Amino acid sequence: MNSDSPVAKLIDTFLQRGGRIDKYYLRGTNQSKRSLVYLHGWFSGQNIKSAILKAFGKV
């Protein structure tokens, strides 16, 4: 994944706040598939970006 991409920055911010991402979804072939993240509870989304935004409460 490109470290300058907005999604990479979002993932970095999420991890700095104590979030966890299921390692299955971090593989390159699965990044555009349904994702599962944890931040004070489990959240899923159509992709990693939507799952993280749900966890942050922005969706």
Residue frames as qw, qx, qy, qz and C-alpha x, y, z in Angstrom:
[[0.000, 0.891, 0.455, 0.000, 0.00, 0.00, 0.00],
 [0.358, 0.574, -0.037, 0.736, 1.23, 3.50, -0.82],
 [0.430, -0.400, -0.530, 0.612, 2.18, 5.20, 2.46],
 [0.027, -0.096, 0.011, 0.995, 1.16, 8.61, 1.08],
 [0.259, -0.397, -0.694, -0.542, -2.41, 7.57, 0.28],
 [0.418, -0.433, 0.138, -0.787, -5.31, 8.97, 2.34],
 [0.896, -0.258, -0.273, -0.237, -6.32, 5.44, 3.37],
 [0.723, 0.099, -0.474, 0.492, -2.81, 4.71, 4.68],
 [0.037, 0.353, -0.336, 0.872, -2.92, 7.91, 6.76],
 [0.680, -0.368, -0.071, -0.631, -6.37, 6.95, 8.06],
 [0.905, -0.123, -0.403, 0.068, -5.08, 3.50, 9.07],
 [0.484, 0.229, -0.460, 0.708, -2.07, 5.07, 10.83],
 [0.278, -0.394, 0.198, -0.853, -4.34, 7.45, 12.77],
 [0.836, -0.280, -0.237, -0.408, -6.65, 4.57, 13.68],
 [0.835, -0.024, -0.458, 0.305, -3.78, 2.45, 15.00],
 [0.245, 0.326, -0.393, 0.824, -2.33, 5.39, 16.98],
 [0.494, -0.376, 0.112, -0.776, -5.69, 5.77, 18.75],
 [0.391, -0.232, 0.820, -0.347, -5.51, 2.16, 19.89],
 [0.819, 0.283, 0.013, -0.499, -7.56, 0.54, 17.15],
 [0.449, -0.246, 0.838, 0.190, -6.96, -2.95, 15.84],
 [0.639, 0.428, -0.305, -0.561, -7.48, -4.29, 12.33],
 [0.922, -0.014, 0.383, -0.058, -8.02, -7.97, 11.60],
 [0.302, -0.533, 0.617, 0.494, -4.77, -9.05, 9.92],
 [0.540, 0.348, 0.734, 0.221, -6.68, -10.87, 7.17],
 [0.306, 0.890, 0.338, -0.027, -7.86, -7.51, 5.85],
 [0.181, -0.849, 0.299, 0.395, -4.39, -5.97, 5.76],
 [0.597, -0.027, 0.658, 0.457, -3.24, -8.32, 2.99],
 [0.035, 0.323, -0.356, -0.876, -3.03, -6.53, -0.35],
 [0.150, -0.172, -0.828, -0.511, -5.56, -8.76, -2.10],
 [0.235, -0.568, -0.783, 0.097, -8.23, -8.16, 0.55],
 [0.166, -0.231, -0.245, 0.927, -8.05, -4.40, 1.09],
 [0.309, -0.042, -0.278, -0.909, -11.05, -3.58, -1.09],
 [0.485, -0.306, -0.793, -0.205, -13.20, -6.32, 0.48],
 [0.574, -0.716, -0.218, -0.333, -15.43, -6.19, 3.55],
 [0.379, 0.408, -0.568, 0.606, -13.31, -5.22, 6.57],
 [0.678, -0.625, -0.385, -0.024, -13.43, -5.72, 10.32],
 [0.291, 0.486, -0.395, 0.723, -11.84, -3.33, 12.85],
 [0.572, -0.574, -0.549, 0.204, -11.88, -2.93, 16.63],
 [0.152, 0.317, -0.256, 0.901, -12.02, 0.34, 18.57],
 [0.312, -0.009, 0.559, -0.768, -14.07, 0.00, 21.79],
 [0.717, 0.324, 0.495, -0.370, -16.15, -2.58, 19.89],
 [0.459, 0.022, 0.729, 0.507, -16.10, -4.35, 16.53],
 [0.414, 0.676, 0.074, -0.605, -17.09, -2.47, 13.36],
 [0.571, 0.120, 0.687, 0.432, -17.37, -3.71, 9.80],
 [0.305, 0.707, -0.025, -0.637, -17.67, -1.94, 6.50],
 [0.824, 0.554, 0.096, -0.079, -17.63, -2.47, 2.75],
 [0.686, 0.488, -0.285, 0.459, -13.91, -1.63, 2.80],
 [0.594, -0.195, -0.431, 0.651, -11.24, -0.63, 5.33],
 [0.059, 0.226, -0.033, 0.972, -12.01, 3.10, 5.04],
 [0.524, -0.451, -0.303, -0.656, -15.73, 2.74, 5.77],
 [0.763, -0.366, -0.514, 0.145, -15.07, 0.39, 8.70],
 [0.465, -0.074, -0.329, 0.818, -12.61, 2.84, 10.30],
 [0.147, -0.306, -0.087, -0.937, -14.95, 5.79, 9.77],
 [0.668, -0.477, -0.451, -0.351, -17.74, 3.81, 11.50],
 [0.706, -0.283, -0.466, 0.453, -15.41, 3.11, 14.43],
 [0.257, 0.033, -0.162, 0.952, -14.58, 6.82, 14.69],
 [0.105, 0.620, 0.642, -0.439, -18.33, 7.59, 14.65],
 [0.056, 0.429, -0.237, -0.870, -18.22, 9.62, 11.45],
 [0.236, -0.068, -0.771, -0.588, -20.74, 7.50, 9.53]]
